[in-house]
Amino acid sequence: MELEERKLWELYKRTGRSELQEKLVMKYLNMVHYLANRMVSFTTASLERDDLYSAGCIGLLEAIERFDLDKNIEFKTFAMMRIKGAIIDEIRRFDWVPRQVRKKSKMIDAAVNSLFSKLSRLPTDNEVAEELDMTIQEYYHLTDSIGPLFLYSLDQPADDAGEQKYTDIIYEEYDEVAEKTKEQIKDDLRESIESLPERERQVIALYYYENLNLKEIGKVLGVTESRISQIHSSAMAKLRAMMGRKRV
């Protein structure tokens, strides 16, 4: 953190003056715009970008109030999780995934794990669809419908996805033991991503590493945004199952 920025933080934490809070909000507001624009692809017509932006602003304000200067972390790292968590909560409030879809999501996890044990590799979409006694179109419709489940962090256990609030997972990641665990998770995740089919790896890389949204990825790969959403959800279902196996 630069000296001037730290001085602003120290003064605000000491005085709580509203004009200093406003300066901090304006300084980091671009993070809200960035996340709202990326995550709008996971919503239905019941939510618009402005709704996500408003929720993200609430998350930013919460991050400013809860940030501890004495912790050896960057504010942007802390705030990104709070803002994303607030937006996720808003999406889930309006676009709640029905219990039946959540049940089918667990069926996909079970099918991927079963096929992995039999094949000693990640199964293809066609193989998963066959295992679930579905057509490939039915399988893609299912993966498309469970997209909001995958707004949660990849390093959460499969059984907890959609149940644990993202915003509850903050400071515990930064102690020494948790940091070692986090590095192991990153290694496991990298290995799991490498095992995906090429097109799924491309979508994961463009979305999570190149920071493109689903529409932009569709233009790069020459397919529709809906198809990218299906590929993304299918890839995430496989990764979640793989990460669950590695945890066990």
N, C-alpha and C positions, 0 to 999 in steps of 0.2 A: 504494500500500500504506500503510495507516495505521501510525502510529508504534509502537503497542503490538504490532501484528502483525510489523512489521519487527524489533523488539527480540527477539521470540520466535524468529524465523528466524535472526537473527544469533547468538543464544545457542546454538541447536541446531547451527548450522553450525560453531561454534567448539568445542563440547563433545561433540556427538553423544550426549547423554544420552537414554536410552530414554523417560523420562517426558515429555521435550519433544517427542519424535517422536510419542508418543501424543496429546499435545495438538494437534499439527498434523493428525494423522489425523482426530481427532474434529471439528476445525474444518471440514475439507473433505469429510467423509464423505457429505454430502448430494449431492455431485456424482456419486458412485458410484451412489447410489439412483436419481438422475435418469436417468443413462445406461442403467443396467440395465433400468429400466422402459420406456424408449423402444425399446431394441434387442431386447427379448424377442420382439417381433412377427416378427423375421426368423429365428427359430429353429424347429426341428422339435421333436417330442415328446422327443427324446433330451437336450434341454437345458432346464433350468428357470431361473426368475429368480434363484434362489439361486446357481446355477453362474456366471451372469454377474456377480452381485454379488461373489462370491469373486474372480473374475478381475479385476474392476474395482478391488478393494482392493489386489491385487498391483500393478496399474498405478499406483495412488495412492502406494503406498510407493516405487515406483521413481521417480515424479515428485518426491517429497520428497527422495530421495537425490541426484537429478541436477540439481535446480533450482539455478541460479546467480543469486544475488542481484545480482551486478554486471551482468547482462544487463537491458536496459531493457524487460522484459516482465512482465506480470502472471502470478502463479503459476497462477491459475485457467485462463488461456489455455493455458499450458504443460501443466498437469495434465489438462485436458479431452482433449487429444490423446493423452496417455499412457494415460489410463483407457480411452478409446474404442478405442485400439489394442489394449490387453490384452483387452478384451471381444471385439473382432473376431477376434483370434487364437484365442480360446476357441471362438467360433462356428464358425470355419473348421476348427478341429481336429476337431469333432464332425460338422459339416454340410458337409464338403468337397464342392465342386461337381465332378461328374464331368467328365473331359476332353471328353466328347461335348457336354455342356451348354455348356462354355466355347467349344467350336468353334461351336455354334449361336449363342452370343452374338455372336461375331465376324461370323457370317452376317447377324445383324440389323443390326449396324453397317454392313456392306457394302450391305445392301438400302436402308437409310435414306439413305446417301450417294448411291447410284445414283439413287434416286427424287428426291432433292433436286436433283441435277444436271439431271434431266429436267424436273421440275416447277417449279423455282426457289422451292420452299417445302417445309416439313416435310410428309412424307406422313402420311396418316391410318393408323390401325391396319389398316383393311381393305386399303389399298393395300400396306402392308408385308407383310401375310399373303399377298396375291395374288402379290407379287414372290417370296416364299419358297415359293410353291406349297403353301400351307397354308389350312385353313379358319380363320376368325376364332377359333373355339374352340381349335384347335390352337396358334394364335399366343399366345392368352392363357395357355394352359397352359405354353407355353415361357417367356413373360416371367415368370410366377409362379415357375417353377422356378429362374430365374437371379437371383432377388431378392438373395441374399447377395453377389453380385458388386458390387452397388451400395451396399454398406456403406462402400466406400472413398470418399475425397474426390472431389468432382466435378472438382476442378482437377488430377487426375492424367490423363495421356494414356491414351487408350483401350487401347492395347496393353499398358500397364503395370497395368491394373486387375486385381487379384487376384494379382499377381506381386510387387509391391514392398510391403514391410511398412510399414503406416501409421505405426508407431512410430518408423521411421527418419527421418521428415520432421519435424524440429523446429527447430533454431536457424537453419538456412539461410534460413528465411522472413523473418528479421528484420533482415537487412542492407539497406542503402539500395537497392541494385539489385533485390534480391528483392522489396522492398516495392512498387517501381514495377511489377514484373511481376505481383504479386498484384493490384494495382489494375486492371491491364488484364484479368486473368482474371475479376475480378468484373464488369467492364463486359461482357465477352464472355458471361459466364454470364447476366447480367441480360437481355441482348438475346436469348439463346437461349430463356430461360424465357418471355419475352413472345411468342415465336413458337409456343408450344405451344397446343393446343386448350384451351378454357376449363376443362373438367373437370380436365385434367391440371395446369393452372396452379393450380387450387384446391387440389388434393392437395399439390403441392409447397409452396405457401404455408402451408397448415395444418400440414404436417409440419415444414418447416425454419424457418419464421418464427414460427408460432404455437405451436410445440412440442407439438402434439397427437400422440398415438400413432395407429396405424392403426385401432384399434377406435374411438377417439373421433372420428376423421375420418369413419368409416363412419356413425356416429350423426348427425353434422352433415349429411352429404350424403344420408342415407337409403338407404344400400346396405350390403352385408355387408363385413366386414373383409377377406375373401378378394378381393372385387372391388376394394377400395381397394389391396390389395397388387398386383393386376394393373395397375391404372392407374398406380401409382407406378413399377413396373418398366418399363412401356411408356414412360412419360415419361422415366425415367432413361436408357433405351436411346437415345432420340432425343437427349437432351441430351449424352450421352457422344459420340455420333456428330458432333453439331454442334460440340462443343468440340474434337474431333479435327480437324475441317475448319478451324476457326479457328487451331489451332496450326500446321497446315501452311501 
